[in-house]
Amino acid sequence: GFGVVTALAGGLLCLMQRHLKRLIAFSTVSHTGLFLIGIAVLSPLGVGGSAVFIASDGLLKGALFLSVGVLIHRFGTVDELDLKAKGKGLRATGFTFTAAGLALAGLPPFGTYVGKTMIEEAGVLGGFSWITWVLVLASAMTGGAVLRAAGRVFGGFGEKEKKDEFEQEETA
C-alpha cells in the first residue's frame, strides 16, 4: 500500500513541477514507491527487479542532475519556463536529458525497463497483476514530466505560460 501511494503521489507531483531539480526529486519519490512494490512482493524476482531498477535509476538521476547543473551554470535558473528554448545549442546535454527521460518511462533497452519487467513478472506470478498498471502509470508520469521539460528547454516546444498573480507580485 505504501509503495502504491508513494509511486502515484510522487508521479503526480513530478508532473506538476516546473522547477527541474524538484521534478527530478519527485521522480525519485515515485520510483522509491516502485522499489517498495518490488520488495513487497516478497519473491527473489521482485527483490532482484528492485535492485536492478535502483541501480539504473541512480545512474539516470546522476545524469539528470548533471544536465541540470549544466543549465544552472549556463543560464542561472532551473525554471522550465524561463529556460524555454535556451538549451537548443547544448546538444549533448539535451540528448542526455532526453535519453534519461525515455529511460525513466521504462522503455527498452534501458535498465529501468529490465527492473520494471522483473517486478511486473514477480507481481503477476504472486497474484498481483494490478501491479503492472501502477508501474506503467508511475513510469508514464515521471518519464512524461522529464520529456516535457526536455522538449521545452532543448526544443522550444510549448507556450510560455503566464506567471500567476502571486509570482508577479513577488518579482515586482
N, C-alpha and C positions, 0 to 999 in steps of 0.2 A: 504494500500500500504506500509506504513512504517513497519507494522508488518511483512509482507511477506518478504520484503527486509532484515529486521533485522534478521528474523529467518533463512533465507537461507544463508546470508553472514556470520552470526555467526557460523552456522553449517559447512560451508566450511572452515573457518579459524580454527575452532576447529579440523577438520580433519588434517590440515596442521601442527599442533603443536606437538612438542616432549617434550616441557617444561611442566611438569604436571600442575603447577599452572595456566599457561596461557591457557592450554587446558580446565581446569575447568572454567576459566573466560569466554572463548569464548562460552562454552556451556551455560553459564548464559546469554550471549548476545543473543544467538539463542532462548533460552526459553523465554526471555523477548519479543521477537517478537511473540512467540506463545501466551503469555498472552495478548499482544495488539490485536491480531486477535480475541481472545475470547471476549474481551471487545468491539471491533469494531462491532461485530455482533449486538450489542445493544438489547440483549434479556436477561432475567433473567437466562436462562440456560447457555448462553455463559459467562456471568459475574460470575455465580456460578462455572462453569467449570474452569475459570481462577483462582478463589480463591482457589479451591481445588488443582489445578496444582501448584500455587505459594507456598502453604503450604508444599506440598510434595517435590517440587523442593528445597525449603530451607533446609529441613531436609536432603535430598540427598547430597546437596552441602556441608553441615556441615560434613557429614560422609566422603565425598571425601577429603575435606581439612584436616580432622583429619588423614586420612590414609596417605596423602602426608606428613603431619607433622611427622608421624612415620618414613617414608622413609628418610626425611631430617635428623631427629635425628640419625638414624642408619647409614646412608651412606653419608650424607653431600652433596647430589645432588638431583635435581629434573628432570634431563635429562633422558628421557625414554631410550635412547640408552645406556647411562652409567649405568643404573640400570638393564640392561638385566640379568635376572635370579637371581639377588641378593635377591629378595624378596621371594624366594622359601620357606624359613624357617618361614616366617611370615604368617601363615595360617589364623589367624583371620583377619588380615589386608587385605590379598588377597581376602578372602571371602567378606568382607565389600566392597572393591573396585569393585569387580566383580558384586555383587548384585546391587550396585549403578549404574553400567553401564547398567545392564539389565533394571533397573527402568527408567533410562534416555531414553532408547529406547522406553519406553511407553508400556512395556509388563505387562500383568496381573500377579499377583494380586496387583501391586503397585499403590499408589495413583496417580501417574502421568498418569497411564492408565485411571483411573476414570475421572480425569480432562480433559484429551485429548479427551476421548469419549464424554463427555458433550459438549466440544467446537465443535467437529465434528457434533454432533447431532444438535446443535444450528445453525451451518452453513448450513447444509442440509435443515433444516426447514425454514431458512431465504432465501433460494435460492442460496446459495454459496457453492455448492457441491465440488468445486475445493479446498476448504479449507482442505479437507481430505488429498489431495496429498501434500500440503505444510506441514501439521503436520507430515505425515509419513516420508517425505524426511528429514525434520529438525531433527526429533527424531532418524532416522536411522543414520544420520551423527554424532550427538553428542554421542549417545549410542555406535556406532561403534568405535569412536575415544577412548572412555574410555575403551571399551573392548579390543581394540588393545593394549593399554598401559598396561592393566591388564595381557593380555597374554604374553607380552614381559617381564614385570617386575616380575610377580609372576610365570609365567610358562616357561619362557626362550624361547618363540616362536620367530620366525623371524630371519632374518640375521642381524648381526651387520653391519649397514651401515657405509660406509667410510665418514669421515668428509670432507666437501668441502675445497677447497683451502684456502678460507678466514679464516676458523676456524683453519686450520693447522698453518697458519702464526700467528694467534692470540695466540695460545698455545706455540709457539716457543719462 
